Amino acid sequence: MDSNRIKDLHRRYLTRELSTEELQEFFAMLEQENGVEMADLEELAKEFPTEWKVKGDIVNRILPKARKTNLSVLFVRRSIAAMFAFVMLAAAYQAYQHYRFVQDTETFLTVKVPQRKMTALTLADGTRVSLTSGSIFKYPKSFSKTDRQVFLIEGQAYFDVAHDKTKPFHVNSGKLSTTALGTSFVIRHYKDYGYEKVSLFTGKVKILRNGVNAPAVILNPGQEFDYHNGTLSTVTGFDNSKDPVSKGVLDFDRTPFRDAVYSLSSFYGVKIRFNEEEFKEFSISGDFGGTSVDEVLHSLKFIYPFKVKKTDSLTYNLTRIEKRK
């Protein structure tokens, strides 16, 4: 930036004459220049020998010493003016830094993962997040000084949380709020089915139901927590030794039929309707990655007794049938 422009902005900031646009330019200049040289401040101070109303007690403490050392009163006044200018500009820079911090913590970014794709990102604190197909995730550009809040609007996400005992990490997903300090876990949130599940791999998490006055649920590694249409259940014994990131989204291992269908629905961006009570005894194993939803359902109906009806391009109805004897 031109030196004359820099001085002009400094001068007009001190006299509070900057417009909103010029204030933004001034703050941007501070960020680039990281302050101003004392020589420049003294140069500016020469233009304010009388306008600066320096309090008498400060001047009176300095002037006697100045006279003893043969320093001119004008020089002292200019030095004091430069000192005050420096303090004001430093305060302005700090105010700008705070402004940027507040802006960043209030600025949320939203990630929408395309169908059949995966997305990985690293948050401002170093936390790693892996999102599956169809997921919608919202997070701040920077976290506040007291906690870390993110939102899983839809889909499935794996979190490897950076440890910070002073700032808990909160994941808000529909009806649940999951809190961790430094741990790894998967959250599934399928709005269409009123279903949420938290699976803990390492560390410990605390789960609260939003808007419900109930004790928190604490999970240890290898435990899962289900919340399905108001019904709660804690399930122990799932295999937490497998890497949830490298493991395919459609790689099932004795997965309950219901959970597998939810994953299929989210991954392909379709609606699969079925009576969950009729299918609760079934579980699915196998890697169905790289296939279409029609191929998956066609394969499954040869193993399990149900028929598929496609009502439109994005909706499938599953109906259980009795096997012929």
Backbone bond lengths (Angstrom), bond angles and torsions (degrees), N, CA, C in turn:
res aa  C-N    CA-C-N  psi(-1)  N-CA   C-N-CA  omega(-1)  CA-C   N-CA-C  phi
1 M - - - 1.463 - - 1.520 109.04 -
2 D 1.338 117.50 143.18 1.449 122.93 -179.66 1.529 110.54 -59.70
3 S 1.358 116.52 135.97 1.467 120.64 -175.75 1.524 111.81 -61.47
4 N 1.323 117.16 -36.14 1.467 119.60 178.39 1.527 110.85 -65.31
5 R 1.345 115.67 -37.23 1.460 119.56 178.35 1.523 110.23 -67.03
6 I 1.338 116.15 -40.36 1.467 120.45 178.34 1.525 110.24 -59.75
7 K 1.342 116.22 -48.20 1.460 119.76 -179.34 1.522 111.25 -64.00
8 D 1.332 115.52 -37.85 1.465 119.18 -179.92 1.526 110.90 -63.84
9 L 1.336 116.35 -42.42 1.465 119.62 178.42 1.518 110.91 -65.14
10 H 1.344 117.01 -42.71 1.466 120.49 177.03 1.525 110.65 -58.65
11 R 1.324 114.55 -48.52 1.463 120.15 -176.81 1.526 110.77 -60.34
12 R 1.316 115.87 -46.94 1.462 119.44 -175.63 1.526 112.20 -76.56
13 Y 1.354 116.57 -22.06 1.464 118.13 172.69 1.527 110.10 -67.93
14 L 1.354 116.14 -43.18 1.459 120.56 -178.63 1.523 111.85 -64.50
15 T 1.320 116.94 -28.54 1.468 120.32 178.50 1.525 111.86 -97.48
16 R 1.353 115.88 6.47 1.466 122.45 175.76 1.531 112.27 58.45
17 E 1.311 115.88 45.23 1.458 120.87 -178.65 1.525 112.78 -110.39
18 L 1.330 117.63 3.31 1.461 119.71 -175.73 1.523 111.31 -76.99
19 S 1.337 115.42 140.27 1.461 120.77 173.57 1.528 108.89 -78.28
20 T 1.337 116.74 174.66 1.463 120.66 178.93 1.523 111.20 -60.11
21 E 1.341 116.35 -44.10 1.466 120.26 179.43 1.521 111.12 -64.82
22 E 1.348 116.40 -39.22 1.462 119.79 -180.00 1.522 111.45 -70.35
23 L 1.339 117.01 -32.43 1.462 119.70 175.45 1.524 110.59 -62.21
24 Q 1.337 116.59 -42.77 1.461 120.09 177.60 1.520 110.63 -62.51
25 E 1.331 116.50 -40.36 1.467 120.63 177.42 1.526 110.51 -64.73
26 F 1.343 115.89 -39.99 1.461 121.55 -179.98 1.526 110.93 -63.59
27 F 1.359 116.65 -45.26 1.456 120.44 179.24 1.525 110.99 -64.55
28 A 1.337 116.17 -39.88 1.465 119.62 178.26 1.522 110.32 -63.03
29 M 1.340 116.56 -39.15 1.460 121.07 178.12 1.524 110.82 -64.34
30 L 1.352 116.43 -41.36 1.462 119.85 178.45 1.518 111.05 -60.67
31 E 1.333 115.28 -40.62 1.459 119.19 -179.32 1.522 111.01 -64.05
32 Q 1.324 116.56 -37.21 1.463 120.65 -179.32 1.523 111.58 -77.67
33 E 1.333 115.24 -42.90 1.458 119.24 -175.35 1.517 112.55 -83.44
34 N 1.364 115.27 -20.56 1.466 121.03 -177.77 1.527 111.33 54.83
35 G 1.331 115.50 46.49 1.452 119.77 178.21 1.512 111.20 109.15
36 V 1.318 116.22 -163.24 1.457 121.20 -177.29 1.515 108.61 -143.74
37 E 1.317 117.30 146.98 1.455 121.52 -179.60 1.527 110.65 -68.70
38 M 1.354 116.39 145.81 1.461 120.54 179.71 1.521 111.31 -59.81
39 A 1.333 117.08 -35.85 1.463 119.68 179.19 1.521 110.67 -59.73
40 D 1.324 116.28 -39.97 1.456 120.01 177.98 1.521 111.02 -65.97
41 L 1.351 116.01 -38.49 1.460 119.44 179.29 1.525 111.02 -65.49
42 E 1.329 116.20 -41.69 1.461 118.88 178.85 1.521 110.37 -64.73
43 E 1.329 115.56 -36.54 1.461 119.52 177.07 1.523 110.12 -63.02
44 L 1.344 114.99 -42.12 1.459 118.97 177.07 1.524 111.17 -65.97
45 A 1.334 115.92 -38.76 1.463 120.10 -176.14 1.519 111.96 -62.14
46 K 1.341 117.38 -28.96 1.460 120.29 179.20 1.516 111.70 -60.24
47 E 1.323 115.27 -24.85 1.456 119.45 -178.18 1.524 111.97 -85.52
48 F 1.360 116.47 -4.12 1.460 120.00 -178.56 1.526 111.93 -125.14
49 P 1.362 119.75 43.63 1.472 119.73 -177.34 1.513 112.59 -69.20
50 T 1.319 118.09 -28.90 1.458 120.05 -178.90 1.514 112.01 -110.83
51 E 1.334 117.93 -30.84 1.457 119.81 -177.10 1.526 112.05 -66.80
52 W 1.351 116.23 -32.48 1.459 118.71 179.18 1.521 108.91 -71.69
53 K 1.299 117.12 116.59 1.461 121.99 -179.23 1.523 108.94 -92.50
54 V 1.318 115.98 79.13 1.459 120.40 -179.17 1.517 108.73 -76.80
55 K 1.313 116.69 131.52 1.459 121.00 -176.44 1.526 110.96 -61.30
56 G 1.335 114.88 141.82 1.456 120.46 -174.37 1.507 114.47 -61.06
57 D 1.342 118.19 -36.57 1.456 119.07 -176.41 1.516 111.61 -64.59
58 I 1.353 117.08 -34.58 1.462 119.84 178.01 1.520 109.85 -68.91
59 V 1.345 115.59 -45.99 1.462 120.12 -179.12 1.517 110.52 -62.73
60 N 1.339 116.44 -43.87 1.460 120.38 -177.11 1.519 112.51 -64.27
61 R 1.351 116.25 -27.77 1.456 118.69 177.96 1.520 111.53 -75.64
62 I 1.333 115.73 -28.55 1.464 120.03 -175.35 1.523 112.10 -92.34
63 L 1.351 117.31 -38.17 1.462 120.43 -172.94 1.532 114.06 -61.00
64 P 1.353 119.62 -42.90 1.476 117.55 179.59 1.521 112.47 -57.46
65 K 1.327 116.73 -41.65 1.460 119.92 178.60 1.516 110.47 -66.13
66 A 1.329 115.33 -34.99 1.463 118.77 179.64 1.523 110.70 -65.30
67 R 1.362 116.62 -41.32 1.465 119.65 -178.96 1.527 110.79 -64.97
68 K 1.375 115.55 -37.83 1.457 119.08 -179.96 1.517 111.90 -64.57
69 T 1.316 116.05 -28.59 1.470 119.49 -178.81 1.520 111.47 -102.50
70 N 1.359 115.59 13.76 1.465 121.82 177.01 1.534 113.25 62.18
71 L 1.339 116.63 26.94 1.462 119.56 174.93 1.520 108.79 -83.98
72 S 1.309 116.79 140.48 1.460 120.08 -178.83 1.521 110.45 -72.91
73 V 1.330 115.53 146.70 1.457 121.05 177.88 1.524 110.06 -61.33
74 L 1.337 116.35 -38.70 1.460 120.08 -179.53 1.527 110.71 -61.70
75 F 1.356 115.80 -41.17 1.467 119.29 179.54 1.525 110.44 -63.29
76 V 1.350 116.22 -42.27 1.465 119.96 -179.71 1.520 110.32 -63.39
77 R 1.348 115.34 -44.41 1.462 118.27 179.95 1.530 110.59 -61.29
78 R 1.326 115.73 -40.75 1.464 119.10 179.05 1.530 111.00 -65.53
79 S 1.327 115.90 -38.51 1.467 119.66 179.36 1.523 110.91 -65.11
80 I 1.353 114.70 -41.89 1.466 118.66 178.00 1.522 110.09 -63.75
81 A 1.340 115.60 -42.01 1.463 119.34 178.48 1.516 110.56 -61.15
82 A 1.334 116.00 -42.21 1.464 119.87 178.78 1.524 110.62 -62.86
83 M 1.346 115.65 -40.03 1.464 119.26 179.46 1.525 110.55 -62.02
84 F 1.327 116.63 -46.18 1.454 119.98 179.58 1.521 111.14 -65.34
85 A 1.331 116.14 -37.71 1.465 119.03 177.84 1.515 110.49 -62.28
86 F 1.334 115.73 -42.17 1.462 119.82 179.92 1.526 110.84 -62.91
87 V 1.351 116.21 -44.03 1.465 120.52 179.56 1.522 110.59 -61.64
88 M 1.335 116.04 -43.78 1.462 119.66 -178.79 1.522 111.38 -65.41
89 L 1.335 116.25 -41.31 1.455 119.26 -179.85 1.524 111.19 -69.24
90 A 1.328 116.63 -37.36 1.463 119.72 176.68 1.522 110.11 -63.92
91 A 1.342 115.94 -41.18 1.464 119.82 177.81 1.521 110.56 -64.01
92 A 1.343 115.48 -38.18 1.466 119.07 178.47 1.519 110.79 -63.36
93 Y 1.332 116.02 -40.83 1.464 119.41 179.92 1.526 110.74 -65.67
94 Q 1.340 116.44 -42.05 1.463 119.71 177.32 1.521 110.71 -63.22
95 A 1.337 116.10 -39.68 1.468 119.70 177.89 1.519 110.58 -62.38
96 Y 1.325 115.30 -38.65 1.464 118.90 179.09 1.525 111.09 -66.46
97 Q 1.342 116.30 -42.25 1.459 119.76 178.52 1.526 110.52 -60.66
98 H 1.345 116.23 -41.49 1.465 119.80 177.59 1.521 110.15 -64.68
99 Y 1.335 115.93 -40.80 1.466 120.84 178.35 1.527 110.49 -59.03
100 R 1.350 116.31 -45.24 1.458 120.17 179.20 1.523 111.02 -63.57
101 F 1.351 116.69 -40.04 1.466 120.58 -179.88 1.525 110.39 -62.92
102 V 1.345 116.06 -45.58 1.465 120.19 179.31 1.520 110.36 -63.01
103 Q 1.348 116.43 -42.57 1.453 120.10 179.01 1.521 111.04 -59.71
104 D 1.342 116.32 -43.30 1.463 120.30 -178.28 1.522 111.68 -66.76
105 T 1.355 117.38 -39.91 1.463 119.51 -179.12 1.517 111.39 -72.06
106 E 1.329 116.98 -22.86 1.460 120.10 179.50 1.531 111.97 -96.23
107 T 1.335 116.39 -4.28 1.459 120.75 178.42 1.523 109.44 -96.52
108 F 1.320 116.48 113.66 1.458 120.88 -179.02 1.527 110.13 -102.38
109 L 1.309 114.33 139.64 1.456 121.76 175.96 1.523 108.38 -105.73
110 T 1.310 117.00 141.97 1.462 121.76 -179.70 1.523 109.78 -119.80
111 V 1.326 115.54 128.20 1.465 121.85 178.23 1.523 108.35 -109.47
112 K 1.329 116.25 126.42 1.461 122.15 174.52 1.524 107.73 -116.78
113 V 1.323 116.23 113.93 1.459 120.56 -175.22 1.531 109.66 -82.80
114 P 1.327 117.99 126.80 1.474 120.57 178.38 1.530 111.23 -62.18
115 Q 1.320 115.99 156.77 1.459 120.64 178.33 1.531 110.24 -60.83
116 R 1.329 114.86 139.98 1.465 124.25 178.79 1.525 113.27 65.64
117 K 1.327 116.65 20.60 1.463 120.81 178.12 1.524 109.61 -122.06
118 M 1.330 115.39 163.28 1.460 122.35 173.95 1.524 107.73 -123.90
119 T 1.320 116.55 148.67 1.460 120.82 178.52 1.524 109.50 -133.58
120 A 1.330 115.86 134.22 1.465 121.53 176.24 1.519 108.52 -120.10
121 L 1.325 116.72 139.37 1.451 120.42 177.71 1.515 110.18 -146.39
122 T 1.320 115.43 158.66 1.461 122.28 177.48 1.520 108.30 -116.51
123 L 1.330 116.72 126.46 1.456 121.33 -177.77 1.525 110.52 -81.07
124 A 1.331 116.00 174.38 1.465 121.55 -174.20 1.524 112.82 -60.01
125 D 1.340 117.51 -28.92 1.466 120.91 -178.07 1.522 112.71 -89.80
126 G 1.329 117.99 -0.99 1.457 121.47 -178.25 1.516 113.94 98.80
127 T 1.328 117.80 -5.12 1.466 121.33 176.93 1.523 110.11 -63.94
128 R 1.338 116.09 134.25 1.463 120.98 178.82 1.526 109.76 -100.64
129 V 1.326 115.47 135.73 1.460 121.52 -178.54 1.525 108.54 -127.82
130 S 1.332 116.08 130.54 1.467 121.70 175.09 1.518 108.06 -116.00
131 L 1.332 116.55 123.64 1.458 122.45 -175.54 1.521 110.34 -112.73
132 T 1.325 115.80 138.30 1.456 120.02 -179.96 1.527 110.93 -92.97
133 S 1.310 114.89 174.67 1.463 123.03 -178.26 1.526 112.02 -52.18
134 G 1.336 115.66 133.99 1.457 120.84 176.28 1.512 115.32 80.24
135 S 1.336 118.10 -0.29 1.466 120.79 -177.34 1.529 110.96 -75.94
136 I 1.330 114.79 148.82 1.466 121.91 174.74 1.522 107.05 -124.96
137 F 1.324 116.40 121.82 1.462 122.05 -173.23 1.527 109.28 -130.94
138 K 1.331 116.01 135.52 1.466 121.89 -177.48 1.528 108.98 -125.38
139 Y 1.337 116.51 131.83 1.462 120.22 -177.49 1.529 110.15 -150.61
140 P 1.348 118.01 155.18 1.464 120.32 -179.32 1.524 111.59 -80.89
141 K 1.319 115.52 153.09 1.459 120.22 177.15 1.523 110.31 -62.91
142 S 1.330 116.85 -37.33 1.469 123.04 173.82 1.518 108.25 -137.18
143 F 1.336 116.15 150.79 1.455 120.13 178.47 1.529 110.26 -88.41
144 S 1.335 115.95 157.28 1.456 120.66 177.75 1.529 109.52 -72.98
145 K 1.320 116.24 177.57 1.462 121.03 -177.94 1.518 112.73 -82.25
146 T 1.336 117.61 -8.45 1.464 119.86 -174.80 1.521 114.32 -113.48
147 D 1.335 118.42 -28.90 1.459 119.26 179.35 1.524 110.43 -156.98
148 R 1.345 115.20 179.57 1.465 121.80 -179.35 1.529 107.71 -130.81
149 Q 1.325 116.43 116.35 1.460 121.84 -176.15 1.526 110.23 -118.67
150 V 1.342 116.27 128.05 1.465 121.43 173.74 1.524 108.18 -133.91
151 F 1.349 116.38 167.49 1.457 120.64 -174.49 1.530 110.32 -135.57
152 L 1.325 115.47 122.39 1.462 120.88 171.87 1.524 106.57 -97.86
153 I 1.320 115.53 98.47 1.460 120.82 -175.37 1.526 111.07 -72.15
154 E 1.330 115.32 -36.48 1.465 120.74 -176.04 1.515 108.60 -160.83
155 G 1.340 116.63 146.87 1.457 120.39 171.02 1.513 114.69 100.00
156 Q 1.331 115.16 -153.98 1.459 122.27 -174.51 1.521 109.97 -129.01
157 A 1.335 115.75 136.09 1.462 120.33 -179.02 1.522 110.10 -140.54
158 Y 1.325 115.04 139.36 1.464 121.65 173.13 1.520 107.84 -104.88
159 F 1.340 116.89 130.31 1.461 122.27 -178.39 1.526 110.04 -116.27
160 D 1.318 115.85 127.87 1.463 122.06 170.12 1.525 105.04 -114.23
161 V 1.338 115.74 94.46 1.462 121.84 -166.45 1.524 111.80 -81.61
162 A 1.330 115.94 130.43 1.464 121.60 174.55 1.526 108.85 -68.54
163 H 1.317 116.32 133.36 1.467 120.61 -175.67 1.529 111.18 -72.59
164 D 1.307 116.11 129.69 1.469 122.86 173.97 1.520 106.90 -158.21
165 K 1.329 116.33 96.61 1.464 120.05 -173.97 1.524 112.81 -67.42
166 T 1.334 117.49 -16.00 1.463 120.15 179.47 1.525 112.43 -86.00
167 K 1.347 116.96 -15.99 1.465 120.08 -177.58 1.528 110.06 -134.03
168 P 1.329 117.34 94.78 1.471 120.11 178.55 1.526 111.15 -58.58
169 F 1.316 115.07 151.12 1.464 122.29 -179.74 1.525 108.04 -104.63
170 H 1.346 117.22 119.46 1.461 122.05 -176.63 1.525 110.22 -113.15
171 V 1.330 115.62 129.89 1.468 120.98 172.84 1.523 107.62 -112.25
172 N 1.315 116.38 116.83 1.460 121.72 177.47 1.521 108.51 -97.22
173 S 1.332 115.54 123.73 1.469 119.93 -177.28 1.519 108.92 -140.05
174 G 1.314 116.22 93.44 1.462 118.76 178.39 1.512 111.95 64.76
175 K 1.331 116.97 -111.72 1.460 122.29 -175.93 1.526 113.22 -90.45
176 L 1.326 117.94 -5.99 1.462 120.76 -174.66 1.523 112.10 -115.93
177 S 1.333 114.64 151.53 1.459 122.08 171.53 1.522 107.31 -129.30
178 T 1.335 116.63 117.00 1.460 122.18 -176.36 1.520 109.28 -107.94
179 T 1.337 116.34 127.82 1.461 121.52 -176.03 1.521 110.54 -116.68
180 A 1.337 115.49 134.79 1.464 121.05 178.51 1.519 108.96 -142.79
181 L 1.339 115.73 156.40 1.464 120.72 173.89 1.519 109.97 -99.94
182 G 1.295 117.41 -53.85 1.461 122.03 176.45 1.510 107.61 -155.32
183 T 1.301 117.63 104.01 1.459 120.78 -171.64 1.519 109.16 -164.93
184 S 1.333 116.91 177.76 1.465 120.77 177.00 1.519 109.14 -132.22
185 F 1.319 115.95 135.05 1.458 120.32 -176.13 1.522 109.61 -159.95
186 V 1.326 114.58 163.72 1.461 122.05 177.08 1.520 108.44 -116.72
187 I 1.327 115.69 136.54 1.463 120.84 173.60 1.522 108.18 -120.16
188 R 1.319 115.49 131.11 1.465 121.77 174.65 1.522 108.00 -113.65
189 H 1.303 116.16 131.11 1.464 120.56 -179.36 1.525 108.32 -138.72
190 Y 1.324 115.75 105.40 1.463 121.60 -178.50 1.528 108.38 -114.75
191 K 1.306 115.45 97.68 1.468 120.57 -173.48 1.521 112.58 -60.90
192 D 1.323 117.02 -40.08 1.467 119.94 -176.68 1.525 112.52 -59.89
193 Y 1.331 115.73 -26.75 1.465 119.92 -177.32 1.533 112.54 -106.09
194 G 1.336 117.14 1.67 1.462 119.64 -178.41 1.513 112.11 59.80
195 Y 1.340 115.82 40.05 1.465 120.45 -170.30 1.528 111.42 -126.97
196 E 1.336 115.00 134.28 1.464 121.26 174.45 1.525 108.87 -139.37
197 K 1.327 115.45 143.09 1.460 120.39 177.93 1.520 109.23 -143.39
198 V 1.340 115.65 137.13 1.463 122.21 175.05 1.520 107.43 -116.25
199 S 1.341 116.81 123.84 1.466 122.65 179.36 1.521 108.17 -117.62
200 L 1.334 116.68 120.47 1.463 120.89 -175.35 1.526 111.13 -97.80
201 F 1.339 115.58 127.34 1.463 121.28 179.29 1.525 111.32 -99.12
202 T 1.324 117.75 -47.88 1.466 120.88 178.38 1.520 109.52 -139.04
203 G 1.338 115.64 157.66 1.458 120.51 176.39 1.515 112.86 80.10
204 K 1.316 115.64 -143.11 1.460 121.44 -177.96 1.521 108.64 -153.01
205 V 1.331 116.27 143.04 1.463 120.37 176.92 1.520 110.18 -131.84
206 K 1.316 114.13 156.05 1.466 122.09 175.62 1.522 107.67 -117.39
207 I 1.335 116.41 132.65 1.458 120.92 -176.37 1.525 109.84 -120.03
208 L 1.319 115.49 129.80 1.458 122.25 175.46 1.520 109.30 -119.96
209 R 1.328 115.75 147.98 1.462 120.18 173.26 1.519 108.03 -92.35
210 N 1.315 116.58 121.15 1.459 121.26 -177.00 1.525 111.14 -61.63
211 G 1.329 115.21 129.81 1.456 120.51 177.55 1.511 114.63 76.77
212 V 1.338 117.87 7.41 1.466 121.42 -179.04 1.522 108.92 -119.16
213 N 1.319 116.41 127.34 1.460 121.21 178.77 1.524 108.92 -84.61
214 A 1.321 115.87 86.72 1.463 121.47 -177.44 1.526 108.55 -144.48
215 P 1.340 117.18 153.99 1.467 119.93 179.55 1.526 111.47 -59.80
216 A 1.319 115.72 150.31 1.464 120.75 177.40 1.519 110.02 -70.95
217 V 1.315 115.73 150.53 1.463 122.20 175.02 1.525 107.65 -101.24
218 I 1.322 117.09 126.04 1.462 122.24 179.34 1.528 108.63 -103.74
219 L 1.330 116.36 126.70 1.461 120.76 178.09 1.520 110.54 -107.05
220 N 1.323 115.29 142.65 1.456 123.06 171.03 1.527 108.56 -109.22
221 P 1.336 118.49 163.12 1.471 120.25 -178.73 1.526 112.52 -52.24
222 G 1.339 115.63 135.78 1.453 120.63 -179.20 1.512 113.81 89.67
223 Q 1.340 117.11 5.59 1.459 120.71 178.49 1.525 110.28 -111.80
224 E 1.338 114.15 150.08 1.459 121.43 177.48 1.522 109.33 -127.31
225 F 1.315 114.75 151.09 1.462 120.68 178.76 1.522 108.55 -125.71
226 D 1.335 116.35 124.53 1.466 122.42 179.41 1.523 110.37 -104.69
227 Y 1.313 115.31 141.16 1.463 120.95 169.32 1.517 106.16 -135.11
228 H 1.329 115.72 108.87 1.465 119.84 -172.43 1.520 109.81 -133.24
229 N 1.336 114.87 106.13 1.467 120.54 179.85 1.528 112.06 50.81
230 G 1.329 115.65 43.76 1.457 120.81 176.34 1.510 114.94 87.08
231 T 1.338 118.24 -5.26 1.463 121.40 179.77 1.526 109.63 -97.21
232 L 1.331 116.57 129.15 1.455 121.52 -176.89 1.516 110.97 -106.32
233 S 1.326 115.96 145.97 1.460 119.45 172.58 1.519 109.69 -159.62
234 T 1.325 116.48 139.94 1.453 122.07 175.29 1.517 107.96 -109.19
235 V 1.324 116.62 123.74 1.457 121.41 -175.94 1.522 108.82 -113.45
236 T 1.308 117.51 129.08 1.456 120.92 177.88 1.518 109.69 -105.84
237 G 1.325 115.27 161.50 1.449 119.19 170.97 1.510 116.81 95.59
238 F 1.343 119.93 6.70 1.460 117.86 176.79 1.530 108.65 -74.37
239 D 1.310 116.44 154.43 1.461 121.87 -175.11 1.526 109.71 -80.30
240 N 1.345 116.00 102.14 1.462 120.12 -178.86 1.527 112.51 -95.22
241 S 1.345 116.70 13.21 1.467 119.79 179.37 1.525 111.91 -84.60
242 K 1.328 116.88 -18.46 1.461 120.46 -179.07 1.523 110.76 -83.06
243 D 1.315 115.19 138.80 1.461 121.12 179.17 1.526 109.01 -70.13
244 P 1.331 118.09 115.19 1.469 119.73 -177.09 1.520 113.51 -69.58
245 V 1.343 117.38 -15.78 1.463 120.01 -179.71 1.521 110.79 -82.97
246 S 1.346 116.30 -48.40 1.465 119.64 -178.77 1.526 111.62 -72.77
247 K 1.335 116.42 -27.63 1.465 120.63 178.23 1.525 108.95 -69.43
248 G 1.310 117.25 130.33 1.455 121.09 -178.22 1.517 112.68 -63.47
249 V 1.327 115.83 151.02 1.461 120.92 179.56 1.523 110.78 -62.43
250 L 1.331 116.47 -33.57 1.465 121.03 -178.28 1.531 111.49 -104.10
251 D 1.318 116.06 24.74 1.463 121.92 176.26 1.528 107.20 -97.89
252 F 1.327 116.20 100.73 1.461 121.20 -173.29 1.529 110.98 -102.26
253 D 1.310 115.24 144.39 1.463 121.41 177.76 1.527 107.78 -136.24
254 R 1.316 115.32 95.90 1.466 122.02 -175.99 1.531 110.97 52.30
255 T 1.309 114.31 39.88 1.466 121.23 179.81 1.523 109.57 -78.62
256 P 1.334 117.92 132.30 1.468 119.10 176.67 1.529 111.19 -52.25
257 F 1.319 115.76 140.17 1.466 121.31 -177.08 1.525 110.91 -51.73
258 R 1.320 115.66 -43.52 1.464 120.73 -179.47 1.521 111.38 -57.94
259 D 1.343 117.25 -49.19 1.465 121.30 -177.80 1.527 111.36 -63.71
260 A 1.340 115.89 -39.29 1.463 120.06 179.83 1.529 110.78 -64.37
261 V 1.320 116.48 -41.54 1.469 120.36 179.42 1.529 110.33 -64.74
262 Y 1.331 117.07 -39.25 1.464 120.00 177.48 1.531 110.36 -59.97
263 S 1.334 116.29 -43.39 1.465 120.63 179.76 1.527 111.04 -64.52
264 L 1.331 116.25 -42.83 1.466 120.45 177.99 1.523 110.92 -60.76
265 S 1.316 115.68 -44.89 1.458 120.93 -178.34 1.523 111.18 -61.01
266 S 1.346 116.18 -44.49 1.463 120.35 -179.40 1.523 111.67 -69.43
267 F 1.334 116.40 -41.67 1.463 120.97 -176.01 1.528 111.85 -64.65
268 Y 1.328 116.39 -42.19 1.466 120.16 -176.25 1.530 113.14 -94.26
269 G 1.327 116.92 -6.60 1.455 119.61 179.99 1.515 113.30 68.91
270 V 1.336 116.25 38.10 1.464 120.99 -179.56 1.528 109.30 -123.99
271 K 1.315 115.93 171.09 1.460 121.62 175.75 1.530 108.10 -111.41
272 I 1.323 115.38 123.92 1.466 120.98 178.60 1.528 107.11 -116.54
273 R 1.313 116.14 111.98 1.462 121.83 -176.87 1.531 109.85 -98.50
274 F 1.318 116.23 136.39 1.461 120.44 178.28 1.526 108.99 -163.66
275 N 1.315 116.02 159.33 1.457 122.42 176.55 1.528 107.92 -85.71
276 E 1.313 116.47 107.17 1.463 120.56 -173.12 1.524 112.30 -61.79
277 E 1.306 117.02 -32.94 1.462 120.45 -179.36 1.527 110.66 -63.76
278 E 1.323 117.27 -36.28 1.463 121.02 -178.26 1.530 112.61 -71.93
279 F 1.343 117.02 -21.34 1.467 120.27 -175.16 1.533 112.84 -110.81
280 K 1.337 117.58 6.55 1.461 119.84 -171.34 1.526 113.41 -66.37
281 E 1.334 118.25 -20.79 1.465 120.28 -178.52 1.524 112.55 -83.62
282 F 1.334 118.13 -8.34 1.462 121.30 -176.01 1.532 111.22 -93.96
283 S 1.326 114.91 147.77 1.465 121.51 171.40 1.524 107.87 -134.93
284 I 1.322 115.83 156.67 1.463 120.98 -173.98 1.523 110.33 -122.07
285 S 1.324 115.79 137.01 1.462 122.31 174.13 1.524 108.74 -130.49
286 G 1.327 115.50 143.94 1.461 119.67 179.26 1.512 111.44 131.96
287 D 1.333 115.31 156.99 1.460 121.91 178.72 1.527 108.20 -101.70
288 F 1.328 116.01 114.05 1.459 121.19 -176.75 1.532 111.96 -105.58
289 G 1.320 116.47 17.09 1.456 119.84 178.06 1.519 111.46 -65.75
290 G 1.331 116.18 148.64 1.458 120.84 177.48 1.504 114.81 82.37
291 T 1.323 117.31 9.11 1.465 120.71 178.95 1.523 109.33 -120.71
292 S 1.319 116.17 166.71 1.463 120.71 177.30 1.523 109.28 -87.61
293 V 1.322 116.48 163.86 1.460 119.77 179.48 1.528 110.55 -64.23
294 D 1.329 117.30 -34.37 1.469 119.88 177.90 1.524 110.82 -63.48
295 E 1.336 116.32 -41.25 1.465 120.29 179.60 1.522 111.21 -66.69
296 V 1.338 116.70 -39.33 1.467 119.98 179.54 1.525 110.55 -63.41
297 L 1.325 116.70 -50.23 1.463 120.24 -178.53 1.527 111.25 -64.60
298 H 1.328 116.09 -36.72 1.465 120.02 178.41 1.532 110.25 -63.62
299 S 1.344 116.73 -39.72 1.468 120.47 179.02 1.525 110.98 -67.53
300 L 1.328 116.30 -42.23 1.461 120.37 -175.96 1.528 112.46 -67.19
301 K 1.313 116.96 -33.28 1.466 118.26 -176.38 1.528 112.19 -72.01
302 F 1.357 117.05 -12.48 1.458 119.62 173.45 1.525 111.13 -82.89
303 I 1.327 116.17 -16.00 1.467 120.99 180.00 1.518 110.95 -99.66
304 Y 1.318 116.10 -39.37 1.455 121.27 -175.93 1.538 109.66 -115.48
305 P 1.324 116.40 148.00 1.472 120.00 -175.10 1.533 112.70 -80.19
306 F 1.313 116.73 84.44 1.462 119.65 173.69 1.526 109.11 -151.28
307 K 1.299 115.40 161.60 1.458 120.96 176.08 1.524 109.10 -119.46
308 V 1.323 115.02 155.38 1.461 121.62 -175.93 1.522 109.51 -116.04
309 K 1.318 115.24 132.56 1.459 120.41 173.88 1.523 108.19 -124.91
310 K 1.322 115.49 122.50 1.461 120.97 179.60 1.520 108.31 -94.48
311 T 1.333 116.25 109.56 1.464 120.12 -175.28 1.524 112.66 -84.90
312 D 1.328 117.27 -28.24 1.463 122.20 171.63 1.515 107.42 -155.77
313 S 1.326 117.57 -173.38 1.465 120.04 -173.16 1.521 113.37 -65.54
314 L 1.339 117.78 -17.62 1.461 120.13 -175.66 1.528 113.56 -124.58
315 T 1.313 118.08 8.61 1.466 120.16 -176.09 1.527 111.01 -130.71
316 Y 1.346 114.45 131.81 1.463 121.38 178.56 1.525 108.41 -127.39
317 N 1.310 116.39 137.64 1.461 122.10 174.85 1.526 109.19 -112.17
318 L 1.337 115.99 126.99 1.463 121.22 177.78 1.528 108.70 -105.61
319 T 1.311 115.89 131.18 1.465 120.91 179.60 1.517 109.06 -128.34
320 R 1.312 115.69 126.95 1.460 119.20 -179.66 1.526 110.18 -74.54
321 I 1.324 114.54 141.86 1.464 120.54 176.40 1.521 108.34 -127.77
322 E 1.304 115.83 156.12 1.454 120.35 177.99 1.523 109.40 -84.74
323 K 1.318 115.49 135.07 1.460 119.52 178.41 1.520 110.63 -68.35
324 R 1.315 114.52 142.21 1.460 118.90 176.78 1.516 110.17 -71.03
325 K 1.296 115.69 140.21 1.464 120.37 179.25 1.522 110.33 -83.26
